[in-house]
Every structure is written in C-alpha cells, then in structure tokens.
Amino acid sequence: MDDLDSDWQRKGATLSDKTARKEFGLTQDQIVQAIRAGKLQYRRNSIHGNPFLRLLRREVEALVKNKHGDHYLKARQAKTELARINRELKQLKTRIAALEERKSKLMADPGG
C-alpha cells in the first residue's frame, strides 16, 4: 500500500488526462474505457476550479504499449522529449539574448 501511495506522490509519476491525450495520442473515451475496465487508476483533482483526472504514468504507458505496441510508445516518448528539449532551448536562447543586451548596455556605460 505504501508503494502505491508513493506513486501518487512522486514527481513525474502521475499525469493528467489531458497530458495523457497529448503525449500518448489517447482519446478521452479510451481513457474512460480503461478506467471502467480497471486498467487505469485515477484520482479526481482540480486546479483553479477546473476538474481533471490524475492518472499513474506507468499504467498509461502500459495501456498504450498493449494497445499500440512498444515501438509506438517509444516513438511518442521520443517526440514528447524532443518537444520539451526544443522548448527549453528556446527559453535559453531568449535568456541569452537578454543577458547579451544587458552586457552591451553595461559595457557601453560602465558608470551607470
């Protein structure tokens, strides 16, 4: 029981139903059917009054693997990670540009 509870508490071990749809290409109907079939555990949650379902990532991955195969799962995970990396690179480039601009201003007017 402690192991199950720790899955719900551990960072990255859960995801919302919306994230499951986006990351793994599932539909809301597929998620609901899997919940009813006992393949997915869920917890109701809400942020700023907007309700959503929290799902265990490992169960969603197992569902996708059974439904579409291991190759599909790995391809979706790679696509998601690539998007995360590209987003982070874009943020870093923006930050670098801001720092370069600040550096130029300081070098042009060191006194102030």
Backbone as a ProteinNet text record, in pm:
[ID]
protein_1_A
[PRIMARY]
MDDLDSDWQRKGATLSDKTARKEFGLTQDQIVQAIRAGKLQYRRNSIHGNPFLRLLRREVEALVKNKHGDHYLKARQAKTELARINRELKQLKTRIAALEERKSKLMADPGG
[TERTIARY]
81.3	0	85.9	196	283.5	343	375.8	431.9	331.8	205.6	101.4	84.3	80.1	67	186.4	305.8	423.8	419.1	357.1	341.3	257.8	156.5	71.6	143.5	244	313.7	441.1	503	632.9	620	709.5	709.5	728.8	643.6	652.9	584.9	535.9	472.1	326.1	268	129.3	121.7	10.7	-15.9	-165.3	-206.3	-348.9	-402.6	-534.8	-594.7	-564	-556.2	-523.9	-381.3	-288	-149.5	-138.9	-214.9	-214.5	-264.9	-366.4	-417.7	-312.7	-247	-148.2	-21.4	34.1	160.8	148.4	39.3	29.6	-74.2	-142.3	-237.9	-364.6	-398.1	-520.8	-638.9	-757.7	-878.9	-938	-1027	-1092	-1174.8	-1236.3	-1314.7	-1226.7	-1107	-1015.3	-974	-951.3	-913.9	-1028.5	-1149.2	-1266	-1290.5	-1279	-1297.9	-1194.1	-1068.4	-962.1	-987.7	-1040.2	-1074.1	-1185.4	-1287.5	-1400.8	-1357.7	-1259.4	-1210	-1111.7	-1076.3	-983.7	-837.8	-807.9	-669.3	-598.6	-676.1	-619.2	-682.5	-598.4	-646	-648.4	-735.4	-742	-779.5	-750.7	-796	-849.6	-958.9	-1015.7	-935.1	-911.2	-835.7	-888.8	-850.3	-888	-784.1	-766.8	-677.2	-757.9	-763.8	-839.9	-983.6	-1041.1	-1180	-1202.7	-1096	-1109.3	-1078.2	-1178.3	-1156.3	-1077.4	-1001	-930.8	-904.3	-865.1	-831.5	-680.8	-631.1	-488.7	-472.1	-379.7	-355	-211.5	-186	-49.1	19.7	133.5	205.6	238.1	282.4	321.4	202.8	82.8	-35.8	-76.8	-62.9	-94.5	3.6	132.5	232.5	203.3	162.8	129.7	7.4	-90.9	-210	-173.8	-91.7	-51.3	33.1	121.5	206.3	121.2	20.9	-67.8	-154.8	-198	-289.8	-218.5	-100.1	-32.2	105.1	161.1	291.9	403.3	515.6	630.7	692.3	697.6	758.1	682.5	549.7	465.6	490.9	496.4	520	653.1	758.4	891	894.5	825.1	819.4	748	637.8	564.2	646.7	718.1	802.5	916.2	975.1	1083.5	1031.4	914.3	853.9	827.1	776.8	748.3	876.3	979.6	1105.7	1169.4	1160.5	1214.8	1143.9	1012.7	937.3	980.2	1002.5	1047.5	1185.2	1274.9	1410.3	1406.5	1325.6	1314.6	1258.7	1160.5	1103.2	1208.4	1286.6	1390.8	1499.2	1538.6	1638.3	1589.1	1462.3	1405.4	1411.2	1377	1382.1	1525	1620.1	1760.4	1811.2	1771.9	1813.1	1758.9	1634.3	1574.9	1650.9	1684.3	1759	1898.2	1964.7	2097.6	2089.3	1988.4	1973	1954	1874.2	1852	1981.1	2058	2184.9	2286.1	2291	2382.5	2347.2	2217.6	2174.5	2213.6	2193.4	2230.5	2381.2	2458.1	2603.9	2647.7	2587.2	2621.4	2595.4	2481.1	2447.6	2548.6	2588.7	2685.4	2822.6	2860.6	2991.7	2994.1	2881.6	2874.6	2875.5	2814.3	2806.4	2838.3	2968.1	3003.8	2969.8	2953.9	2926.7	2780.8	2695.3	2569.3	2438.1
-119.4	0	126.1	124.3	240.3	268.3	160.4	176.2	243.7	203.8	263.6	410.5	441.6	580.5	663.7	605.2	680.2	710.7	624.1	652.5	777.8	796.5	914.5	1041.7	1027.9	1143.1	1180.2	1084	1105.4	1196.3	1290.8	1383.7	1307.6	1336.4	1274.1	1139.2	1085	953.2	961.6	1082.1	1098.7	1198.8	1195.8	1292.6	1312.5	1422.3	1449.8	1375	1365.6	1301.8	1381.8	1512.8	1596.5	1569.4	1557.5	1526.9	1388.8	1292.3	1156.7	1158.8	1239.6	1250.8	1311.7	1415.5	1485.8	1402.5	1347.9	1274.9	1140.2	1069.5	931.4	909.8	1015.7	1003.2	927.8	925.7	860.4	955.7	899.7	981	974.4	1067.8	1067.9	940	894.3	769.6	650.5	643.3	532.9	535.7	655	668.9	623.6	668.2	631.2	480.7	422.4	277.7	199.8	246.2	179.1	190.5	303.5	320.8	222.8	216.5	126.3	-19.4	-53.3	-190.7	-223.9	-124.6	-147	-144.5	-94.9	-88.6	38.4	141.6	268.3	307	344	404	554.9	622.5	767	831.1	958	1041.2	1170.3	1215.1	1342.8	1455.9	1557.5	1672	1795.5	1912.5	2035.6	2141.9	2226.8	2341.5	2464.5	2561.2	2684.3	2654.1	2551.1	2516.3	2432.5	2399.6	2318.4	2172.5	2085	1944.5	1867.8	1770.3	1679.7	1550.1	1448.4	1318.8	1306.1	1261.3	1230.3	1081	1044.6	904.9	869.1	741.2	695.2	675.7	739.6	735.1	591.5	509.2	371.6	292.8	318.6	249.1	298.2	428	483.7	427.2	422	365.9	218.8	142.5	1.3	-12.3	75	73	100.7	203.7	239.7	128.6	70.8	-38.1	-158.1	-194.1	-305.5	-275.6	-150.4	-111.4	-91.7	-26.7	11.9	-51.6	-110.9	-173.9	-89.3	-155	-91	16.6	-8.7	86.9	220.2	212.5	332.2	410.4	339	403.1	476.4	409.8	472.8	593.5	584.9	696.6	816.4	791.4	900.3	963.9	881.5	934.1	1018.2	973	1048.5	1182.2	1180.7	1303.3	1402.9	1353.7	1439.2	1498.8	1416.3	1466.7	1568.4	1543.3	1638	1772.8	1770.9	1895.4	1968.7	1893.4	1954.8	2018.4	1948.1	1999	2124.4	2123	2240.5	2360.6	2335.6	2443.4	2502.2	2414.7	2460.4	2537.7	2490.2	2561.2	2700.4	2710.7	2840.4	2936	2885.3	2968.5	3013	2921.3	2955.4	3058.6	3046.3	3144.4	3282.3	3287.3	3415	3473.9	3391	3435.7	3485.1	3412.4	3453.4	3588.5	3607.8	3735.1	3849.9	3827.7	3931.6	3961.9	3858.9	3880.3	3952	3916.9	3984.9	4133	4162	4301.2	4378	4315.9	4379.1	4401.6	4303.3	4314.1	4430.7	4443.9	4554.1	4688.9	4702.3	4828	4859.8	4759.7	4781.1	4816.4	4755.4	4783.9	4922.2	4965.7	5096.5	5208.4	5183.2	5286	5219.2	5196	5124	5198.1	5327.5	5404.3	5410	5367.8	5377.4	5370.5
0	0	0	73.5	76.6	-60.7	-134.8	-268.2	-361	-352.5	-434	-399.9	-271	-229.6	-274.1	-270.8	-312.3	-461.7	-541.4	-683.7	-705.9	-624.3	-638.3	-592.2	-506.5	-450.9	-526.2	-592.5	-656.6	-779.9	-791.2	-904	-1035	-1130.6	-1261	-1272.5	-1162	-1163.9	-1206.7	-1202.4	-1243.7	-1357.8	-1426.7	-1531.4	-1541	-1598.6	-1613	-1734.4	-1741.4	-1857.6	-1984.3	-1973.1	-2089.2	-2137.4	-2044.3	-2080.8	-2142	-2089.4	-2145.8	-2289.6	-2314.9	-2452.4	-2544.2	-2496	-2578.6	-2599.8	-2491.5	-2500	-2570.3	-2546.6	-2593.1	-2701.9	-2743.9	-2852.6	-2815.7	-2688.2	-2643.8	-2659	-2666.5	-2663.8	-2523.2	-2493.9	-2362.6	-2346	-2454.4	-2447.6	-2412.9	-2471.3	-2441.1	-2294	-2241.2	-2100.3	-2010.6	-2039.5	-1959	-1967.4	-2086.9	-2101.6	-2020.4	-2022.2	-1945.8	-1795.6	-1751.8	-1609.6	-1572.1	-1655.3	-1627.3	-1630.4	-1714.8	-1725.2	-1613.5	-1533.7	-1423	-1463.8	-1584.1	-1631	-1585.9	-1554.8	-1507.8	-1375.1	-1280	-1155.9	-1178.8	-1108.8	-1123.4	-991.6	-985.9	-874.7	-933.4	-879.8	-925.4	-862.7	-941.3	-894.1	-964.1	-916.9	-986	-958.3	-1055.6	-1043.4	-1082.5	-993.8	-1015.9	-1055.7	-995.2	-1021.6	-1146.7	-1219.1	-1339.2	-1306.2	-1316	-1279.1	-1385.6	-1340.7	-1430.2	-1356.5	-1432	-1374	-1365.7	-1252.1	-1236.7	-1257.7	-1343.9	-1377.7	-1343.9	-1321.3	-1298.7	-1434.5	-1451.4	-1578.8	-1620.8	-1527.2	-1563.6	-1616.7	-1563.1	-1612.6	-1750.6	-1773.5	-1905.9	-2009.3	-1972.5	-2063.9	-2094.5	-1994.3	-2015.4	-2106.2	-2088.5	-2173.1	-2318.5	-2341	-2477.2	-2538.8	-2459.4	-2508.2	-2550.3	-2471	-2504.7	-2625.7	-2637.4	-2744.3	-2878.6	-2874.2	-2998.6	-3017.7	-2914.7	-2925.8	-2867.5	-2841.2	-2778.4	-2867.2	-2998.3	-3091.1	-3089.2	-3090.3	-3086.3	-2957.5	-2845.2	-2715.6	-2714.7	-2760	-2761.6	-2855.5	-2969	-3063.2	-3001	-2930.6	-2865.5	-2753.8	-2677.3	-2569.8	-2627.5	-2737.8	-2800.9	-2853.6	-2913.9	-2965.9	-2853.1	-2742	-2626.6	-2569	-2556.3	-2502.3	-2596.3	-2726.7	-2824.4	-2813.7	-2796.7	-2780.8	-2654.1	-2545.6	-2420	-2436.9	-2505	-2527.3	-2613.8	-2719.8	-2806.5	-2731.4	-2645.3	-2564.7	-2470.7	-2407.5	-2316.3	-2390.6	-2509.1	-2589.2	-2627.8	-2664	-2699.9	-2581	-2461.7	-2341.1	-2312.4	-2329	-2303.4	-2403.2	-2529.9	-2631.1	-2598	-2552.7	-2512.7	-2394.6	-2299	-2180.4	-2218.7	-2309.3	-2356.3	-2425.9	-2510.3	-2581.2	-2482.1	-2378	-2277.3	-2201.5	-2168.8	-2098.2	-2186.5	-2314.8	-2407.6	-2420.5	-2424.7	-2434	-2307.4	-2192.9	-2064.9	-2058.6	-2105.2	-2107.9	-2196	-2313	-2405	-2341.7	-2273.9	-2206.8	-2097.3	-2020.6	-1912.4	-1966.9	-2076.3	-2134.6	-2199.6	-2253.7	-2317.8	-2214	-2099.7	-1994.8	-1860.6	-1832.5	-1710.7	-1581.2	-1586.1	-1464.9	-1429.4	-1521.9	-1478.2	-1519.9
[MASK]
++++++++++++++++++++++++++++++++++++++++++++++++++++++++++++++++++++++++++++++++++++++++++++++++++++++++++++++++

